[in-house]
């Protein structure tokens, strides 16, 4: 039995082709590499809120 990652739905995907999403995703990636998880969470939140503008 394989269980899904419990936090997978909390990690928003950046919108392809959007420079702002790409910038936030890079920030999140670098923060994770440095184990600065609070910074990574903030970047994920910013991606999620920024994505709302793509669908308006």
ZIPENOR-V646110 format. One record per backbone hydrogen bond with DSSP energy under -0.5 kcal/mol. CO is the residue of the C=O (numbers start at 1). NH is the residue of the N-H. If there is no record, write none. Layout:
co={CO | CO}
nh={NH | NH}
//
This chain:
co={1 | 5 | 7 | 8 | 10 | 15 | 17 | 18 | 19 | 20 | 21 | 22 | 23 | 24 | 25 | 26 | 27 | 28 | 29 | 30 | 31 | 32 | 35 | 36 | 37 | 38 | 39 | 40 | 41 | 42 | 43 | 44 | 45 | 46 | 47 | 48 | 50 | 51 | 51 | 52}
nh={3 | 8 | 10 | 11 | 12 | 18 | 19 | 22 | 23 | 24 | 25 | 26 | 27 | 28 | 29 | 30 | 31 | 32 | 33 | 34 | 36 | 35 | 37 | 40 | 41 | 42 | 43 | 44 | 45 | 46 | 47 | 48 | 49 | 50 | 51 | 52 | 53 | 54 | 55 | 55}
//
